[in-house]
Amino acid sequence: MTSVGITDSERKEILKIVAAVLYLGNITFTEDDKEQAQVADTETMSWFAHLIQCEPASVKQALCSRTISSGSKRASTYACPQNAAGVRLSLSLSLSLSECSPMSSRFEYVIDG
């Protein structure tokens, strides 16, 4: 990473994002008696929340529920485990891409020389 001009603080942030994506990928879901998604392992979710500096309850809500807006009205509903897994995938891609974008010009410079 040093050869492409990444500073120590940037390297720490990159590794933190990588760790967060790995923890996020390990979050699994179960289905309760109402067919709603529940996080199966709250410890893994808590580590993910810690790495992205967020409350575990906010992570659970983001993964397991949906808010639908129509005009000024909002309604929340729970997701099924398959939909929660889809949100998990989208979030991991978003985290990965958001960290890579600022670095891409450095990589291009090194590759193109």
C-alpha positions, 0 to 999 in steps of 0.5 A, spaced: 500 500 500 505 504 501 508 504 494 501 507 491 502 512 496 497 510 501 498 513 508 498 509 515 491 512 517 488 511 510 491 504 511 488 503 517 481 505 515 482 500 509 483 495 513 477 497 518 472 497 512 475 490 510 474 487 517 467 490 517 465 487 510 467 480 512 463 481 519 457 483 515 458 477 510 458 473 516 451 476 519 446 470 518 438 471 519 433 466 521 425 467 521 421 468 527 414 465 527 411 471 523 416 469 517 420 476 519 428 476 519 432 476 525 439 476 526 442 469 528 448 472 531 448 478 535 455 478 537 457 478 529 452 484 528 455 488 534 462 487 531 460 490 525 456 496 528 463 497 532 467 497 526 462 502 522 461 506 528 454 505 529 449 502 534 447 495 533 440 496 534 441 501 528 444 495 524 439 490 525 433 495 523 437 497 517 438 489 515 431 487 518 426 492 516 423 496 510 420 503 511 416 505 505 414 512 504 408 515 500 408 523 500 408 525 508 406 518 510 411 512 512 410 505 514 415 500 516 415 493 515 419 487 517 423 483 511 424 476 510 430 473 511 432 472 503 430 480 503 435 481 509 440 477 506 440 482 499 440 488 503 447 485 507 450 484 500 448 491 497 451 494 504 457 490 503 458 492 496 457 499 497 462 499 503 467 496 498 466 501 493 466 507 497 473 505 500 476 504 493 473 510 489 478 515 492 484 510 491 482 508 484 486 514 481 493 512 485 492 505 482 491 507 475 497 512 476 502 506 479 499 501 473 500 506 467 506 508 470 
